[in-house]
Amino acid sequence: MKLDKNTVAKRYGKSLYELAAEKGQVEDIYQKLLVLREIFEAAPDLGDILSDRRLNMQEKRSIMDELVKNFDGMIYNALEVIFQYGRMYDLLLIIDEYEKRYDESMGVLLGSITTAIPLKKEQKTKLTTNIAQKFGYKIANLQEKVDPAIVGGIIVETNGKVIDGSLKTRIENLRNELSK
C-alpha cells in the first residue's frame, strides 16, 4: 500500500526532527533544510525528476551526487534515504513538517487569519499577539488572507482548530436558529 504525501512527510519530518533533537542539531539541520527548500523552490520539477521515470537511475544518481555534495551528516543521509525510496517529490512537504516541529519547539504558533478587508499593520500586530497568548505561545506567525465573502469579523485557523468569528457565519447561525 502506497502512503499518501502527507503521511510520508509527517513520518520523515518527525524522524528527522527527533534525530536532530537527540543529537543537539535542531537549529543546524533547520538551517540546512532552508537551503534545500530554496534549491527545490528554484527548480520546482527537481523532486519529480528525481522520483519519476523521466530519467534512468544513472542520470538521477548524477543529479543527486551534485545535490548532496554540499551536505553532510544527517542531511546527506536523509536525502539518500528519501532518494532511495523514490520520495524526492515529497521533500518540500518533509521540510514543512520539520519546520512545524521546529517552530513548535521555539514557541511559534503557525496558522492563518482571514478577514473581509486587509488589516493595518498595528491591527495585525495586536491580533497576532493576542492569538499567541490565547494559545499559550510566545509569538504567532499567521498568514493573512482576505475574503470579502465573510462580510466582517475574523476566522483564525491554527493547530487543526478553526475559530470562526465571521459575520457571515453569525448570520447563518442566526438564520438556522430562526428557521427551527
N, C-alpha and C positions, 0 to 999 in steps of 0.2 A: 504494500500500500504506500503510495507516494504521499508525503506530507505536504501540506499547503505552505506557502511562503511565510505566513505569519508564525506558524508553529516552528518552522525551521529557524527563523530569525530569533524567536524567543529562546530557543534551546541553545543556539550558538552564542548569541549575545550574552545570555545568562552565564554560560560556561566560561566564556572569555572574561567576563567581569569578575566572576568568583575566583578564577585562577589569578587574575591581576591583583585582586584584593589579598589573596593568600600570599602572593609574592611581594606585596607592598608596591605595586607598579601601576595602580589605578590611573594616576594622572599621566604618567608616561605613555601608557597604552592609549589613553584617550587622545592625547596629542597626535600620536601616530595614526589613529583612526581618522582624525580630522584631515590629515594629509591624504589618506586613502580616499576619503569622501570627495575631496577636491579633484583627485585624479579621475574618479568614476563619474563625477558630475561633468567634468570637462570632456570626457569621452563616454557619453551615455550608452553606447552599444557595447562597451568593453565587457561588461558582465555577461551579456548574451553571447558575444563572440566566443568567450572562454568556456561557455556552458553548452552551447548548441552544436549542431553538426556542420556548420559552415566551413570549419577548418578541420584538418586532421589533427591527431593528437600531437604530432611533432611540431606543427605550426602553433598550436595552442601553447605547448611547452616553451617554445621560443618566446612568445609574448609574456608568459608567466615568469620566465627567467629574467626578463627585462624589468618586469614589475617588482619582483621580490628582491632584486639586488640592492635596493635601498632600505630594506627592512631586515631585522634580525630577531632572534629570540622568539618571544611569544607571538608577535605579529606574523613573522615569517612562517612559523608552524601553523598558525590559524589559517593563513592564506593557502598553504599547501593542503591542509585537510579540506577546506572549503572547495578548492580546485579539484582534488581527487574525487570528491563526492558530486562533482558537477553542479555546484550550487553558487558559482560566482555571480550569477544574476541576482542572487539574494543578498549580496554584500552590503548594499546601502541599507536594507532593512535590518541586517545584523548590526551594523554600526548604529542605527537609530535605537535599537534595543539596548545596546551597551550604553549609549548616551542617556537613555531614560534612567537606567540604574545609576549612572554617574551623577546625573542631576539630582536624583533622589538622595544619594549619599551626601550631596553638598547642600541639601535643604532647599532645592529649587523645585518649585511646582510648575509643571508644564500643562498647557491647556489652551483654550481659545475663549474669546468673548465675542458675542455677536450683538451688535447694536443697529438701530434703524438709521442712524447718521454717524459719521466719523466722530470719534471722541477727540477733544482737545488734549494736548499733552498733559496738562495738570489733572484733567479728569481721569485719564488712563493711569497716571502715576498713583493717584489716590485709590482708584479701583483695584489695581494690582496689589497695592499694599494691603488693602482690606481683605482681598481674597486670600492672599498668602497667610495672613493672620488667622482668618476663619478656618483654614485647612491645616494650620499648625506648621507652616513653612517659613523660612527666612525671607525668601523672595519668590515672586511668581513671574514666570516668563510666558505671557499669554499672547497668542496670535490674534490680532484684531480682524474681525470680519464685519462687513456692513451689509445688512439685508433689510431694505426698506419695508419688506413684507411683514416684519414683526411689529410694525407701526411705532412702537416705543418700548422702553424698558431695556432689559438685557438678558442674554442667555449665556451662562457660563458652563463650559464643558471641560472637565478635568478628572483624572483618575477614574475614568469609567462612569463618572456621575454627571448628570445634567441638572443644573438649576435654571429653570425657565421662569424668568420674571418678565416675560414679554407681554405687552398689551394685547397682542393677538391671541395668545393662549388664555389670558384672563377673560377676554371677551368670549372665546369659545367655551370656556368652563362655565361662565355665567349663562350662556345660551343653552348649554346642556342641562344645567340646573333648572332653568325656567321651563324647559320642554318636558320635564318629568311629570 
